[in-house]
């Protein structure tokens, strides 16, 4: 899985952080200590950690992920990360 999106609400910049969807790499999610949850009314699951985004970004950098882009969407901060595939 070479791409990963993480996000948080601006008012919650100290955590929690959304770190993946139901199709995310379980090994990466386990490394982050993420828990898989489904919000009432949603038909999809997401992974969350209690850490702030900065801590999550530091952890993912150690695994070879690099930030490609970052933006704000309404009250949400979103980072797109990529990891080079080793062939």
C-alpha positions as CSV (number, residue, x, y, z in Angstrom):
1,X,0.0,0.0,0.0
2,X,2.0,3.0,-1.2
3,X,-0.5,5.8,-0.3
4,X,-2.0,6.7,3.0
5,X,-4.4,9.6,4.0
6,X,-4.4,10.8,7.6
7,X,-6.7,13.6,8.9
8,X,-7.9,15.3,12.1
9,X,-10.4,18.0,13.0
10,X,-8.7,21.5,13.5
11,X,-10.3,21.8,16.9
12,X,-8.8,18.3,17.8
13,X,-5.2,18.9,16.5
14,X,-3.9,17.2,19.7
15,X,-5.7,14.0,18.7
16,X,-7.4,11.8,17.8
17,X,-6.1,11.3,14.3
18,X,-7.8,9.3,11.5
19,X,-5.1,7.1,10.0
20,X,-6.8,4.8,7.5
21,X,-9.8,3.2,6.0
22,X,-11.1,-0.4,6.2
23,X,-8.7,-1.4,3.4
24,X,-5.5,0.0,5.0
25,X,-2.5,-2.2,5.6
26,X,-3.1,-4.1,8.9
27,X,0.6,-4.2,9.6
28,X,0.9,-0.4,9.4
29,X,-2.3,0.1,11.5
30,X,-1.0,-2.3,14.1
31,X,2.4,-0.4,14.2
32,X,0.4,2.9,14.8
33,X,-1.7,1.2,17.5
34,X,-4.8,2.1,15.6
35,X,-8.3,0.8,16.4
36,X,-10.8,0.1,13.7
37,X,-14.2,1.7,14.3
38,X,-17.5,2.2,12.5
39,X,-19.5,5.3,13.3
40,X,-23.2,4.9,13.7
41,X,-24.9,5.4,10.3
42,X,-21.8,4.9,8.2
43,X,-21.4,1.8,6.0
44,X,-17.6,1.9,6.2
45,X,-14.9,1.6,8.9
46,X,-12.0,3.8,9.8
47,X,-8.8,3.5,11.8
48,X,-8.1,6.0,14.6
49,X,-5.3,6.6,17.1
50,X,-5.3,8.9,20.1
51,X,-2.0,10.5,19.1
52,X,-1.8,14.0,17.5
53,X,-1.0,14.1,13.7
54,X,2.6,15.2,14.4
55,X,3.3,12.0,16.3
56,X,1.6,9.9,13.6
57,X,3.7,11.6,10.9
58,X,6.9,11.0,12.8
59,X,6.0,7.3,13.2
60,X,5.2,6.9,9.5
61,X,8.4,8.6,8.4
62,X,10.3,5.9,10.3
63,X,8.5,3.4,8.1
64,X,9.5,5.2,4.9
65,X,6.4,7.3,4.3
66,X,6.8,10.9,3.0
67,X,4.2,13.7,2.9
68,X,3.1,14.4,-0.7
69,X,0.5,17.1,0.1
70,X,-1.3,18.7,3.0
71,X,-4.5,20.7,2.9
72,X,-7.4,22.0,4.9
73,X,-10.9,21.0,3.9
74,X,-13.5,22.9,6.0
75,X,-12.6,22.1,9.6
76,X,-10.4,19.1,8.6
77,X,-6.7,18.9,8.1
78,X,-5.6,16.2,5.6
79,X,-2.2,14.8,4.8
80,X,-1.4,12.5,1.8
81,X,1.6,10.3,2.3
82,X,3.4,7.9,-0.1
83,X,5.9,5.1,0.4
84,X,8.1,3.9,-2.4
85,X,7.6,0.3,-3.3
86,X,10.7,-1.9,-3.1
87,X,10.8,-4.1,-6.1
